């Protein structure tokens, strides 16, 4: 039996149908919703993460084969596995994972899949390289590729490198998708956690044009009086 089949069978055995129904609702899989048609097995994250240890030495090609699964948690398993392989890989294999990731974004199609992997693979690979790929992603018609572009900057932020986050945030300032508003606001908040002056310079320039959700996420940890000043437009 192939590694792909073996992993599918083992993960299916961990599923819970009642939990799967709840997850399908939580992740908006109904008609016209952002994850329409996505299918869940009902596996809890601790169980999924525990399963990674057994397979962390499989090939990169096999890990990407698992990513093509119809089941959300199996795709998550693949991404967590790729993050683990990437962490310990040589430069050649890191490049292979990075390229494979960008070639398979059609399977990285929900916010949790993006958030668990974009910073740790795309951001980590580009940390000391040309950042052009994330700017290309920021202009994509695909919601999830645009989310990858901003979440990838989390790796740069953790190294106190804020420029690309702020530039991508500016490019996505007028995006129509609420899931992008949340992601951009979150990354701006992460900038502020490390350098509040940098975040506030950005906010004072843009807060009156920012979508409300983006602004609320960005100022979530501000003192209440300052938070209210931004919300009321009196900064």
N, C-alpha and C positions, 0 to 999 in steps of 0.2 A: 504494500500500500504506500502511496506517495506521502511525503511529509505534509503536503497541503490537505489531503484527505484525513490523515491522522489527526492533525490539529483541528479540523472542522468537527470531526467526530467527538474528540475530547471536549471541545468547547460546547457543543450541543448538549452533552451530558450534564453540563453545569447550569443549563438554562432553567428558567422558571416561567411558565406561561403567564401567570398572573402579573408578575413583575414586568414581563415583556409588554403587556397591555399598557401598564402605567408609563413605561418608558416611551412607547409610541405616542402617547398623549403629550408627555413632557417635551419630547423633541419635535413636536409639530409635524407629524407624518401624514396628516389628513389632506384631503383634496384641496389644492390651492395653497397649502402651507409650505414653508421653506424646505421641509424635508419630505415632501410628498412621496409616499410609497416606500420609504425606508423600512426595513424589517429588523426586528429585535428578537434575540433569544431569551433575554431576561437574565443576564449574567451581571452580578455585582462587581464593581471595580476591584475590590480586594481579591476576589477569586480570579479575576482576569490577570491582575498583576502577579499573583502567585504562580500562574501558569507560565509566565515568561521565563522563569529561571530554567525550566527544563529544556527550552529551545533556543537559548541565547547564542548557541554555537552553530546554528544552521546557516546555510549560505544566504547571501544577500538576494540572489535570484529567487530562492524559495520564500523568503520573507515577503518579497514583492508579489509573488504568486498568491499568497494568502490575502493580500490587500484587495484583490479583485472580488472578494466574497460579497454575496448579496446581504449578508448579515452585518449590522452595525458593529456589534462587539467583536466580530472576527476582524473587521477592518481596524478597529481600535487595537486589538491584539497585535496585528501586523505593525502598526505605527509605533507602539510601545517597544516592540522587538527591534525595529529599525533604529529607534533612538538608542537603545542599549548597545546594539552592534556598532553604531556610529561612534558612540562614546569611546570605545576601545579600538577603533579601526585605524589603519595607517592612512596616509593622505590619499593614496589611490582609491581605497575603498570608500573613504569619506566622499570623494568626488562622485563615485559611482552611486552612492546612496542619494546624494544631492540631486544628481541628474535624474535618477529614477523617481525621486519624489516629485519633481516638477513635471515629469512625463505622465504621472499618475494622479494628477489633482482631481480627476473626475471621481475618484474613489475617496478623496479626502473632503467629504461633502456634508459636514455638519460642524458646528462651532466647537464641540468638544474634541473632535478629531484634529481640527486645525490647532486648537490651543495646546493640545498635549504634544505637538510635534514640530510646529513651524519654527519656534524659537530654538529648539534643541537640534534641529537639522539645518533648515535654511539659514537661520540667523547665525548658528554656530559655524557653518561652512563659510559664510560670507564675512564673518567678523573681521578678518584680515585681508579681505579681497574686495574687488570692485562690487559695488552694491547695485549695479544696473538691473539685475534680475528682479529685485523687489519693486523697483520703479515700474518695470514692465507689468508685473503682477497688479500693481495698484491701478493700472489703466484697463485691466481686464473687464470684460462684460460679466464674468463669473463672480458671483458674490464671494464664494469661498476662496478664490485666488486673491481677491482684494483683501479679505481678512488675513490670509497668509502674509500678505505684504506688510501689514502693520504689526501683527503678532510676532513676525520674525525679528522685529526690532527689539523685542524684549531681551534678547541676548546682548545687543549693543548697550541697552540701558543698564544692564547688570554690570557692565564694565565702565559705567559713567560716560558713555558715548551717546549723546542725545540728538545729534544733528539729523540723522536719517529718520528717526522717529518723528521729529517735528516737521520735516519736509513731507513725509508720507502723510502725516496728520493733516497738513495743509492741503495736499492733493485730494484727500478724502473728506474734506470739510463739508462739502455739499452733497455727499453721497445720499441717496434716498433710502437706503436700507438701515433699519433700526439696529440690526446685528453688527453693522459697521460702526454706527454711532457708539454703541457700547464698547466695542473693541478699541476704538480710538480714544475714547474717554478713559478707559482702563489704562492704556499705555501712557497717556499724559499724566495720570495719577501716579504711575510708577516713576515717571521722570521726577515729579514733585516729591516723591518719597526720598529721592536722593539729592535733589537740588530744587527747592521750592521757588527760588528766584527765577530759574530757567522756565519752569512751568508757568509762573505768573506773567512773565514777559510774553509768552505765547498767548495766554488767556486774555490779557488786556488788549492785545491786538485783534483777537478773533472772537471773543466770547459773545458779542452781540449778534454775530452771524451763525454761531454754532447751533446745531440742533439741540433741543432741550435735553434729550437723553445723554448726548455726548458731554454736555456741560455738567450735568448732574453727576455722571460717573467721574469726571475729571476733578471735581471739587468735593467729592464725598467725604474726605477726611479733613477738610478745612474747618477751622473754628466756626461755630454756628453764625456768628455775626458777619464774618467774611463770606461764608457760603451764601447767606441771605443777600448780601450786597451784590454778589455776582448774579444771583437769580433775579433780583429786582432791577438789574442794570444800572446800579449806582456806584460802581467801582471807580 
